[in-house]
Amino acid sequence: MSATEDTLWEIEESFWTQGADFASGRMADGAVMVFPYPAGILQGQEIAQGLKSAPRWRSVTLSDRRCRRRGNVAVLAYEAAAERAGEDIYKALCASTYIEDDDGWRLLSHQQTPAG
């Protein structure tokens, strides 16, 4: 795995475990996220607002990792197993698209499909 891939996976994991401030600082303008119901499709500032009200994950394991990079765009696909206090493990198939600009890698889109 390259240093760029390592960086992308670290950022991706942090989106799960860090707060809204981290997410706001790492999202591209107009980013789009698709979550299971009831959250649904969120864009731009809706994402940060949604993250502020959602409890953070205590831990997450990203398995079956796939990364494809083309120029300044990278796509990550994986299975997540995330844990919150007092809840069952949440499993989802996920895909995230990042774009690299002068400020580094920024999340452009993220999608989750429940897997269990």
FIDREN-354943 format. One record per atom (N, C-alpha, C): residue in three letters; atom name; residue number from 1; x, y, z. Coordinates in steps of 0.1 Angstrom, whole numbers. Example, Ala and Ser with C-alpha at 12.3 -4.5 7.8 and 13.67 -1.06 7.14 Angstrom:
BEGIN
REC  aa  at  i  X  Y  Z
REC  ALA  N  1  132  -57  78
REC  ALA  CA  1  123  -45  78
REC  ALA  C  1  132  -33  78
REC  SER  N  2  128  -22  71
REC  SER  CA  2  137  -11  71
REC  SER  C  2  129  0  79
***
This chain:
BEGIN
REC  aa  at  i  X  Y  Z
REC  MET  N  1  9  -12  0
REC  MET  CA  1  0  0  0
REC  MET  C  1  9  12  0
REC  SER  N  2  5  22  -8
REC  SER  CA  2  13  35  -9
REC  SER  C  2  10  44  3
REC  ALA  N  3  19  54  4
REC  ALA  CA  3  17  64  15
REC  ALA  C  3  4  71  13
REC  THR  N  4  0  74  0
REC  THR  CA  4  -12  81  -3
REC  THR  C  4  -24  72  1
REC  GLU  N  5  -24  59  -2
REC  GLU  CA  5  -35  51  3
REC  GLU  C  5  -36  50  18
REC  ASP  N  6  -24  49  25
REC  ASP  CA  6  -24  50  39
REC  ASP  C  6  -31  62  44
REC  THR  N  7  -28  74  39
REC  THR  CA  7  -34  86  43
REC  THR  C  7  -49  86  40
REC  LEU  N  8  -53  81  29
REC  LEU  CA  8  -68  81  26
REC  LEU  C  8  -75  72  36
REC  TRP  N  9  -70  61  39
REC  TRP  CA  9  -76  52  49
REC  TRP  C  9  -77  58  63
REC  GLU  N  10  -66  65  66
REC  GLU  CA  10  -66  72  79
REC  GLU  C  10  -77  83  80
REC  ILE  N  11  -78  90  69
REC  ILE  CA  11  -89  100  68
REC  ILE  C  11  -102  94  69
REC  GLU  N  12  -104  83  61
REC  GLU  CA  12  -117  76  61
REC  GLU  C  12  -121  71  75
REC  GLU  N  13  -112  65  82
REC  GLU  CA  13  -115  60  96
REC  GLU  C  13  -118  72  105
REC  SER  N  14  -111  83  103
REC  SER  CA  14  -114  95  112
REC  SER  C  14  -128  100  109
REC  PHE  N  15  -133  99  97
REC  PHE  CA  15  -147  104  95
REC  PHE  C  15  -157  96  103
REC  TRP  N  16  -154  84  106
REC  TRP  CA  16  -162  75  115
REC  TRP  C  16  -161  79  130
REC  THR  N  17  -149  82  134
REC  THR  CA  17  -146  83  148
REC  THR  C  17  -145  97  154
REC  GLN  N  18  -142  107  145
REC  GLN  CA  18  -140  120  149
REC  GLN  C  18  -154  128  148
REC  GLY  N  19  -154  140  152
REC  GLY  CA  19  -166  148  152
REC  GLY  C  19  -168  156  140
REC  ALA  N  20  -179  165  141
REC  ALA  CA  20  -183  173  130
REC  ALA  C  20  -172  183  125
REC  ASP  N  21  -164  188  135
REC  ASP  CA  21  -153  197  131
REC  ASP  C  21  -143  190  122
REC  PHE  N  22  -139  178  125
REC  PHE  CA  22  -130  170  116
REC  PHE  C  22  -137  169  102
REC  ALA  N  23  -149  165  102
REC  ALA  CA  23  -156  163  89
REC  ALA  C  23  -156  176  81
REC  SER  N  24  -160  187  87
REC  SER  CA  24  -161  199  80
REC  SER  C  24  -148  204  74
REC  GLY  N  25  -137  201  81
REC  GLY  CA  25  -124  204  76
REC  GLY  C  25  -118  195  65
REC  ARG  N  26  -125  184  63
REC  ARG  CA  26  -120  174  53
REC  ARG  C  26  -129  172  41
REC  MET  N  27  -141  179  41
REC  MET  CA  27  -150  177  30
REC  MET  C  27  -148  188  19
REC  ALA  N  28  -150  183  7
REC  ALA  CA  28  -150  192  -5
REC  ALA  C  28  -163  201  -5
REC  ASP  N  29  -162  212  -10
REC  ASP  CA  29  -174  221  -11
REC  ASP  C  29  -185  213  -18
REC  GLY  N  30  -197  213  -12
REC  GLY  CA  30  -209  207  -18
REC  GLY  C  30  -208  191  -17
REC  ALA  N  31  -200  186  -9
REC  ALA  CA  31  -199  171  -7
REC  ALA  C  31  -213  165  -5
REC  VAL  N  32  -215  153  -9
REC  VAL  CA  32  -227  146  -8
REC  VAL  C  32  -225  133  0
REC  MET  N  33  -234  130  9
REC  MET  CA  33  -234  117  16
REC  MET  C  33  -247  110  16
REC  VAL  N  34  -247  97  14
REC  VAL  CA  34  -260  90  14
REC  VAL  C  34  -259  79  25
REC  PHE  N  35  -269  81  35
REC  PHE  CA  35  -269  73  46
REC  PHE  C  35  -282  65  46
REC  PRO  N  36  -283  54  54
REC  PRO  CA  36  -295  47  55
REC  PRO  C  36  -306  56  61
REC  TYR  N  37  -319  52  58
REC  TYR  CA  37  -330  59  64
REC  TYR  C  37  -328  59  79
REC  PRO  N  38  -331  70  87
REC  PRO  CA  38  -338  81  83
REC  PRO  C  38  -330  93  78
REC  ALA  N  39  -316  92  79
REC  ALA  CA  39  -308  103  75
REC  ALA  C  39  -309  107  60
REC  GLY  N  40  -308  97  52
REC  GLY  CA  40  -310  99  37
REC  GLY  C  40  -298  106  31
REC  ILE  N  41  -302  114  21
REC  ILE  CA  41  -292  122  13
REC  ILE  C  41  -289  135  20
REC  LEU  N  42  -276  138  22
REC  LEU  CA  42  -272  150  28
REC  LEU  C  42  -262  157  19
REC  GLN  N  43  -262  170  19
REC  GLN  CA  43  -252  177  11
REC  GLN  C  43  -247  190  18
REC  GLY  N  44  -234  193  16
REC  GLY  CA  44  -228  205  22
REC  GLY  C  44  -230  206  37
REC  GLN  N  45  -236  217  41
REC  GLN  CA  45  -238  220  55
REC  GLN  C  45  -247  211  62
REC  GLU  N  46  -256  204  55
REC  GLU  CA  46  -265  194  61
REC  GLU  C  46  -257  183  67
REC  ILE  N  47  -246  180  61
REC  ILE  CA  47  -237  169  66
REC  ILE  C  47  -232  173  80
REC  ALA  N  48  -226  184  81
REC  ALA  CA  48  -220  189  94
REC  ALA  C  48  -231  190  105
REC  GLN  N  49  -243  195  101
REC  GLN  CA  49  -254  196  111
REC  GLN  C  49  -258  182  115
REC  GLY  N  50  -259  172  106
REC  GLY  CA  50  -263  159  109
REC  GLY  C  50  -253  152  118
REC  LEU  N  51  -240  155  116
REC  LEU  CA  51  -229  149  124
REC  LEU  C  51  -229  154  138
REC  LYS  N  52  -233  167  139
REC  LYS  CA  52  -233  173  153
REC  LYS  C  52  -243  166  162
REC  SER  N  53  -254  162  156
REC  SER  CA  53  -265  156  164
REC  SER  C  53  -263  141  166
REC  ALA  N  54  -255  134  158
REC  ALA  CA  54  -253  120  158
REC  ALA  C  54  -242  116  168
REC  PRO  N  55  -244  105  176
REC  PRO  CA  55  -233  101  185
REC  PRO  C  55  -222  95  176
REC  ARG  N  56  -210  97  180
REC  ARG  CA  56  -198  92  173
REC  ARG  C  56  -197  77  175
REC  TRP  N  57  -190  71  166
REC  TRP  CA  57  -186  57  168
REC  TRP  C  57  -174  56  177
REC  ARG  N  58  -175  46  186
REC  ARG  CA  58  -164  44  195
REC  ARG  C  58  -152  38  188
REC  SER  N  59  -155  29  179
REC  SER  CA  59  -144  22  171
REC  SER  C  59  -150  18  157
REC  VAL  N  60  -142  16  148
REC  VAL  CA  60  -146  11  135
REC  VAL  C  60  -135  2  129
REC  THR  N  61  -139  -9  122
REC  THR  CA  61  -129  -17  115
REC  THR  C  61  -133  -17  100
REC  LEU  N  62  -124  -13  92
REC  LEU  CA  62  -126  -13  78
REC  LEU  C  62  -119  -25  71
REC  SER  N  63  -127  -34  66
REC  SER  CA  63  -122  -46  60
REC  SER  C  63  -125  -47  45
REC  ASP  N  64  -120  -57  38
REC  ASP  CA  64  -122  -59  24
REC  ASP  C  64  -119  -46  16
REC  ARG  N  65  -108  -39  20
REC  ARG  CA  65  -105  -26  14
REC  ARG  C  65  -101  -27  0
REC  ARG  N  66  -107  -17  -8
REC  ARG  CA  66  -103  -15  -22
REC  ARG  C  66  -101  0  -24
REC  CYS  N  67  -90  3  -32
REC  CYS  CA  67  -87  17  -35
REC  CYS  C  67  -83  18  -49
REC  ARG  N  68  -89  27  -56
REC  ARG  CA  68  -86  30  -70
REC  ARG  C  68  -84  45  -71
REC  ARG  N  69  -72  48  -77
REC  ARG  CA  69  -69  62  -78
REC  ARG  C  69  -66  65  -93
REC  ARG  N  70  -72  77  -98
REC  ARG  CA  70  -69  81  -111
REC  ARG  C  70  -67  96  -110
REC  GLY  N  71  -54  100  -112
REC  GLY  CA  71  -50  114  -111
REC  GLY  C  71  -53  120  -97
REC  ASN  N  72  -61  130  -96
REC  ASN  CA  72  -64  136  -83
REC  ASN  C  72  -77  131  -77
REC  VAL  N  73  -82  120  -82
REC  VAL  CA  73  -94  114  -76
REC  VAL  C  73  -91  100  -71
REC  ALA  N  74  -97  96  -60
REC  ALA  CA  74  -95  83  -54
REC  ALA  C  74  -108  78  -49
REC  VAL  N  75  -111  65  -51
REC  VAL  CA  75  -123  59  -46
REC  VAL  C  75  -119  48  -36
REC  LEU  N  76  -125  48  -25
REC  LEU  CA  76  -123  37  -15
REC  LEU  C  76  -136  30  -14
REC  ALA  N  77  -135  16  -13
REC  ALA  CA  77  -147  8  -11
REC  ALA  C  77  -143  -2  0
REC  TYR  N  78  -152  -5  9
REC  TYR  CA  78  -149  -14  20
REC  TYR  C  78  -161  -18  28
REC  GLU  N  79  -159  -28  37
REC  GLU  CA  79  -170  -31  46
REC  GLU  C  79  -166  -25  60
REC  ALA  N  80  -175  -18  66
REC  ALA  CA  80  -173  -12  79
REC  ALA  C  80  -181  -20  90
REC  ALA  N  81  -174  -22  101
REC  ALA  CA  81  -180  -28  113
REC  ALA  C  81  -178  -17  124
REC  ALA  N  82  -188  -10  128
REC  ALA  CA  82  -186  1  137
REC  ALA  C  82  -194  -1  150
REC  GLU  N  83  -188  4  161
REC  GLU  CA  83  -194  2  175
REC  GLU  C  83  -196  15  182
REC  ARG  N  84  -208  15  188
REC  ARG  CA  84  -212  26  197
REC  ARG  C  84  -216  20  210
REC  ALA  N  85  -214  28  221
REC  ALA  CA  85  -218  23  234
REC  ALA  C  85  -232  19  235
REC  GLY  N  86  -235  7  239
REC  GLY  CA  86  -249  3  241
REC  GLY  C  86  -257  -1  229
REC  GLU  N  87  -250  -2  218
REC  GLU  CA  87  -257  -6  205
REC  GLU  C  87  -250  -18  199
REC  ASP  N  88  -258  -25  190
REC  ASP  CA  88  -252  -36  183
REC  ASP  C  88  -242  -31  173
REC  ILE  N  89  -233  -40  169
REC  ILE  CA  89  -223  -36  158
REC  ILE  C  89  -231  -33  145
REC  TYR  N  90  -227  -21  140
REC  TYR  CA  90  -233  -17  127
REC  TYR  C  90  -224  -21  116
REC  LYS  N  91  -229  -28  106
REC  LYS  CA  91  -221  -33  95
REC  LYS  C  91  -227  -26  82
REC  ALA  N  92  -218  -21  74
REC  ALA  CA  92  -222  -15  61
REC  ALA  C  92  -212  -17  50
REC  LEU  N  93  -216  -18  38
REC  LEU  CA  93  -208  -17  26
REC  LEU  C  93  -207  -2  23
REC  CYS  N  94  -195  3  21
REC  CYS  CA  94  -193  18  19
REC  CYS  C  94  -184  21  7
REC  ALA  N  95  -187  32  2
REC  ALA  CA  95  -178  38  -9
REC  ALA  C  95  -177  53  -7
REC  SER  N  96  -164  57  -8
REC  SER  CA  96  -161  72  -6
REC  SER  C  96  -152  76  -18
REC  THR  N  97  -155  88  -22
REC  THR  CA  97  -147  94  -33
REC  THR  C  97  -140  106  -28
REC  TYR  N  98  -127  107  -30
REC  TYR  CA  98  -119  119  -26
REC  TYR  C  98  -113  126  -38
REC  ILE  N  99  -111  139  -36
REC  ILE  CA  99  -105  147  -46
REC  ILE  C  99  -93  154  -39
REC  GLU  N  100  -82  154  -46
REC  GLU  CA  100  -70  161  -40
REC  GLU  C  100  -69  175  -46
REC  ASP  N  101  -68  185  -37
REC  ASP  CA  101  -66  199  -41
REC  ASP  C  101  -54  204  -34
REC  ASP  N  102  -52  217  -34
REC  ASP  CA  102  -40  223  -28
REC  ASP  C  102  -40  221  -13
REC  ASP  N  103  -51  218  -7
REC  ASP  CA  103  -52  216  8
REC  ASP  C  103  -52  202  11
REC  GLY  N  104  -49  193  2
REC  GLY  CA  104  -49  178  5
REC  GLY  C  104  -61  171  0
REC  TRP  N  105  -64  159  5
REC  TRP  CA  105  -75  151  1
REC  TRP  C  105  -88  156  8
REC  ARG  N  106  -98  157  0
REC  ARG  CA  106  -111  162  5
REC  ARG  C  106  -122  151  1
REC  LEU  N  107  -131  148  10
REC  LEU  CA  107  -142  139  7
REC  LEU  C  107  -152  146  -2
REC  LEU  N  108  -155  140  -13
REC  LEU  CA  108  -165  145  -23
REC  LEU  C  108  -178  138  -21
REC  SER  N  109  -177  125  -19
REC  SER  CA  109  -190  117  -17
REC  SER  C  109  -187  105  -8
REC  HIS  N  110  -198  101  -1
REC  HIS  CA  110  -198  89  7
REC  HIS  C  110  -211  82  7
REC  GLN  N  111  -212  69  6
REC  GLN  CA  111  -224  62  6
REC  GLN  C  111  -223  49  15
REC  GLN  N  112  -234  46  22
REC  GLN  CA  112  -234  34  31
REC  GLN  C  112  -246  26  27
REC  THR  N  113  -244  13  26
REC  THR  CA  113  -255  3  24
REC  THR  C  113  -254  -7  36
REC  PRO  N  114  -264  -7  45
REC  PRO  CA  114  -264  -17  56
REC  PRO  C  114  -261  -31  51
REC  ALA  N  115  -252  -38  59
REC  ALA  CA  115  -248  -51  54
REC  ALA  C  115  -251  -62  65
REC  GLY  N  116  -260  -60  74
REC  GLY  CA  116  -262  -70  84
REC  GLY  C  116  -271  -66  94
***
